Each structure stands twice: as C-alpha cells, then as structure tokens.
Amino acid sequence: MAKEKLFCFGMGFTAQALIRRLAGPKWTFAGTSRDGEGGMIPFSRAQRLADPGRHLAGTTHLLLSIPPDDAGDPVLACHGVDIANLPDLRWLGYLSTTGVYGDHGGGWVDEATPTAPRQKRGKARVAAEEAWLDWAGQYNPAMHIFRLAGIYGPGRNALVNLSQGKARRIVKEGHVFSRIHVDDLAMVLAASIDRPNPSAIYNVCDDEAAPPQDVIAHAAALLGRTPPPEIPFEQAGLSAMAASFYGDNKRVRNDRIKEELGVRLRYPNYRAGLAAMARLERDG
C-alpha cells in the first residue's frame, strides 16, 4: 500500500485532531513546533528547517497552521521553494480566519463576501491568503483556504474556563461569535483531502453564531453551577487584544462545506459540543 504523508507546519490543536482522524496504516505524519519538543521538528522564522529535503521528503499533503507575523507568512518565506519542489504534493491546506471579513454588524457573510478586515490580525491573514494563492498559481494549484471560526474542544472550552475560574460573562449588546468544534474542523479537512478542489475557500463554522455570555451560562448549567455575573463590555477592562475580538460582529455561512464536501457536522451548535464534552468529563 502506497503511503500518504501529512506534514504539518504547526503541530497544534487542529493538526493533532486531523492526525487522530486520519490515523491508520495508510498514513504517516510529521510536523513542527517552535521548540521542537515531543518529537517535533523545530521551526520558526528565525530557525528554518535544518534539512528541508529530508524532513519534507514524501509529503503528499501539507497543513499550514502557523499564523503570519509582522513580516508575512514565515513558512512561505522560509520554505516556499522547498514546498514547490515536492514531486508528490497533492493537497495544501492553509488555516486562516473568518476575521478576514471584518465587521458586518451582525449580518451574514459567505465565501463570496469581499474581505474587509479592520483588525491588524485580519489584514495579515488576507495578505497571507493572497500570497499562498499567488504561490499556488505559479507552482502547485493544490492550495485550499479554510477560514476558521473560534475553535473549541476537549481541554479548551467554556466548561474548562468555568472550572478554572477564568470564565467571564461579558455582554456587548447584539454581538455574536461563530464557533467550530475541533473534531468537526478535522472532519472538514479530511473531507477536503478526499475531495480536493484546488484554490477553493471554505468557511468552517457551526450552524449557530451566538452571544458569548449565552455559552458561559449554558456551560454553567451543565456543571450545575451559578453562572458568573454579566459584565457590560464597556466595564470589562479588557486588554487591547481581547477587546479587538469584539470589534467584528457577523454571522458566517457554512453551506459550502456541506454542499461541496458532504460534511454533516457532529456538533452543529455550542450546546451539542458542550454537552458532549460534559459527558466525557463525567465518564472520565
């Protein structure tokens, strides 16, 4: 059986979920982390892959989950040529953000909505998307862009935040966020690998954008706790970084992952996702 190899630039929460989903005799995996611990390959803009030919050899699928920095996309800058020279590469997935759409006052956006980011992070993501798509047009058309909503999952969710005393019910009237469970995100990536559509762009989110205070209240109910008090956004004393996440207000359509990739979300809203994780906690 011919082996498929997934190489992940950034072996983080999403990459690990995708590996769990793909794991089997058909696949081999390799990836990077900033410090190279846990068997990972060290990589950063300041520390390129020491031997890219050896590390990337045999790669058929490549996941890009490292965010851009002030100088642009570090993987493209350091190893764009090395990736272009991979003879068996059939699929590239770049993990972007729905932040590229900017603010729509709570209105709907889809993949055809023009990008109009107001935040620095969103502008950097648009530049990175465009750079990779330009690269794909020159070297390899197997590029796919995934615009992700807020990712949550085991160990990273409102239940954990409440248990650790970190949850706050910050209220900004009319404001909603979109989310995606990491296992559903991995399902979308795997479906794209099975049905590649070069240069496609996909929004990856669940079916229900919701106010963040509602998520905390529901998590508290699942835990049998009194939710923390509501705090008006203006009185929350958020850092500039934290406050910036409240600068964009939109609802994100996910029709394309369903219609083109055949995805049926296991966790179509935060209630389903939190309930599943609460059951996991109860079952140990």
C-alpha positions in Angstrom: 0.0 0.0 0.0 1.4 3.4 -1.0 1.8 5.7 2.0 0.3 9.1 2.2 2.3 11.6 4.3 0.8 14.6 6.1 3.4 17.3 7.1 2.1 19.9 9.5 3.7 23.3 9.8 2.5 23.9 13.4 1.6 20.7 15.2 -1.1 22.4 17.3 -4.7 21.7 18.5 -6.1 21.4 14.9 -3.3 19.4 13.4 -3.4 16.9 16.2 -7.2 16.5 15.7 -6.7 15.9 12.0 -4.0 13.3 12.7 -6.3 11.4 15.0 -9.0 11.4 12.3 -6.6 10.2 9.6 -4.6 7.7 11.7 -4.2 4.3 10.1 -1.8 2.2 8.1 -2.2 4.4 5.0 -0.8 7.5 6.7 2.5 8.7 8.1 2.8 12.1 9.9 5.4 14.7 10.7 5.3 18.3 11.9 6.9 21.2 13.5 6.7 23.1 16.8 8.5 26.2 17.8 10.7 24.4 20.4 10.9 21.0 18.7 9.8 19.2 21.9 7.8 15.9 21.9 9.4 14.6 18.7 8.5 17.6 16.6 10.8 19.4 14.3 11.8 22.9 15.4 10.7 25.7 13.1 10.3 29.4 13.3 11.2 32.3 11.0 14.5 32.5 12.9 15.0 28.8 12.8 14.3 27.2 9.4 14.1 23.5 8.9 17.7 22.3 9.2 17.3 19.8 6.3 14.0 20.5 4.5 14.7 18.0 1.8 14.9 15.2 4.3 12.0 16.4 6.5 9.6 17.1 3.7 10.5 14.0 1.6 7.5 12.0 0.6 5.0 14.7 1.6 1.7 14.2 -0.2 -0.4 16.5 2.0 0.6 19.6 3.8 -1.2 21.6 6.5 -0.2 25.2 7.3 -1.4 26.4 10.7 1.3 28.9 11.7 -0.1 32.5 11.7 1.7 35.3 9.8 3.9 37.6 11.7 4.8 41.3 11.0 6.9 40.2 8.1 4.3 38.0 6.5 3.9 34.2 6.3 7.0 32.5 7.8 6.5 29.2 6.1 6.2 30.7 2.6 9.2 33.0 3.2 11.5 30.2 4.5 10.3 27.1 2.6 8.1 28.2 -0.3 10.6 27.0 -2.8 11.2 23.7 -0.9 7.4 23.0 -0.9 7.2 23.9 -4.6 9.8 21.2 -5.3 7.8 18.4 -3.7 7.0 16.0 -6.5 4.1 14.2 -4.8 2.3 17.1 -3.2 -1.5 16.8 -3.9 -3.1 18.9 -1.2 -2.2 22.0 0.8 -4.5 23.4 3.5 -4.0 26.9 4.9 -5.8 27.7 8.1 -7.0 31.3 8.0 -9.7 33.0 10.0 -13.2 34.4 9.5 -11.7 37.6 10.8 -10.8 38.4 7.2 -14.4 39.5 6.5 -14.3 42.3 9.1 -17.4 43.8 10.7 -20.9 43.3 9.2 -23.0 44.5 12.1 -24.3 41.0 12.9 -25.1 40.3 9.2 -24.3 37.2 7.2 -21.1 36.5 5.2 -20.1 33.7 2.9 -17.0 32.8 0.9 -18.1 35.3 -1.9 -18.2 38.2 0.6 -15.2 40.6 -0.1 -12.6 40.6 2.6 -12.6 43.8 4.6 -10.6 43.3 7.8 -10.3 46.1 10.2 -8.0 44.4 12.7 -4.3 44.0 12.2 -4.6 40.2 12.5 -7.2 40.0 9.8 -5.2 42.2 7.4 -2.2 39.9 7.9 -4.3 36.9 7.2 -5.7 38.4 4.0 -2.1 39.1 2.9 -1.1 35.5 3.7 -4.0 34.0 1.8 -3.2 36.1 -1.2 0.5 35.2 -1.1 -0.2 31.5 -0.9 -2.8 31.6 -3.7 -0.2 33.5 -5.8 2.3 30.8 -5.0 -0.2 28.1 -6.0 -0.8 29.9 -9.3 2.9 29.8 -10.0 4.0 26.4 -8.6 1.2 24.0 -7.5 -2.6 24.5 -7.7 -3.4 22.2 -4.8 -3.9 25.1 -2.4 -7.1 25.2 -0.2 -8.0 28.0 2.2 -10.0 27.3 5.4 -11.4 30.4 7.2 -12.0 29.2 10.7 -14.3 30.4 13.4 -13.3 30.2 17.1 -12.1 26.7 17.8 -13.1 24.8 20.9 -12.9 21.2 22.0 -11.6 18.9 24.8 -9.5 20.9 27.2 -10.3 24.2 25.5 -13.9 25.2 26.2 -16.2 27.1 28.4 -16.5 24.2 30.8 -12.8 24.2 31.5 -12.8 28.0 31.8 -15.5 27.8 34.5 -13.8 25.0 36.3 -10.6 27.1 36.4 -12.3 30.2 37.5 -11.4 32.0 34.3 -14.9 32.4 32.7 -16.4 35.9 32.4 -19.9 36.8 31.0 -19.0 39.9 29.0 -22.0 41.4 27.3 -21.9 43.6 24.2 -25.4 44.1 23.0 -26.2 42.3 19.8 -22.7 40.8 19.4 -22.3 37.2 18.3 -19.4 34.9 17.6 -19.2 31.8 15.4 -17.5 28.7 16.6 -16.3 25.2 15.4 -15.6 22.1 17.4 -12.1 20.9 16.7 -13.4 17.4 15.7 -15.8 18.9 13.2 -12.9 21.0 11.9 -10.8 17.9 11.4 -13.8 16.3 9.6 -13.9 19.2 7.1 -10.1 19.0 6.4 -10.3 15.2 5.9 -13.3 15.7 3.6 -11.3 18.2 1.5 -8.4 15.8 1.4 -10.8 13.2 0.0 -12.4 15.7 -2.4 -9.7 18.2 -3.3 -10.8 21.3 -5.2 -7.7 23.4 -5.9 -7.9 27.1 -4.9 -11.2 26.5 -3.0 -12.0 28.7 0.0 -14.2 27.3 2.8 -15.8 28.9 5.8 -15.5 26.4 8.7 -18.0 27.1 11.5 -21.1 25.6 13.1 -24.7 26.5 12.3 -25.3 29.0 15.0 -23.5 32.2 15.8 -24.2 33.0 19.5 -23.6 35.7 22.1 -20.6 34.6 24.3 -22.4 35.2 27.5 -25.0 32.6 26.5 -22.3 30.0 26.0 -20.9 30.6 29.5 -24.4 30.4 31.0 -25.2 27.1 29.3 -21.8 25.7 30.4 -22.6 26.7 34.0 -26.0 24.9 33.8 -24.3 21.8 32.5 -22.0 21.9 35.5 -24.8 22.7 37.9 -23.2 26.0 38.9 -24.5 29.5 39.1 -23.1 31.4 36.1 -20.8 34.4 36.8 -22.4 37.8 36.7 -22.9 39.6 33.4 -20.3 42.4 32.9 -21.0 45.2 30.3 -18.4 45.2 27.6 -17.5 48.9 28.5 -16.8 47.9 32.1 -14.9 44.7 31.4 -11.4 46.3 31.4 -10.3 44.1 28.5 -6.8 44.3 27.1 -6.5 45.8 23.6 -6.0 42.3 22.2 -9.1 40.8 24.0 -11.2 43.8 23.1 -10.3 43.5 19.4 -12.2 40.2 19.2 -15.4 42.2 19.9 -14.6 44.6 17.1 -16.1 42.4 14.4 -19.7 41.2 14.5 -21.0 38.8 11.9 -22.8 35.5 11.2 -20.9 33.1 9.0 -22.5 30.8 6.5 -21.1 27.2 6.2 -23.2 26.0 3.2 -20.2 25.2 1.1 -18.6 22.6 3.4 -21.9 20.8 3.4 -22.8 21.0 -0.3 -19.3 20.6 -1.8 -17.6 18.3 0.8 -20.7 16.4 2.0 -20.0 17.4 5.6 -22.6 16.8 8.3 -21.5 18.5 11.5 -21.5 16.3 14.6 -21.7 19.5 16.7 -24.0 21.9 14.8 -24.1 24.4 17.8 -22.3 25.1 21.0 -24.9 23.3 23.1 -24.2 20.0 21.3 -20.5 20.5 21.6 -20.6 21.4 25.3 -23.0 18.5 26.1 -20.6 16.0 24.5 -17.6 17.3 26.5 -19.6 17.3 29.7 -20.4 13.6 29.1 -16.7 13.0 28.5 -15.9 14.6 31.8 -18.5 12.6 33.7 -17.2 9.4 32.1 -13.6 10.2 32.9 
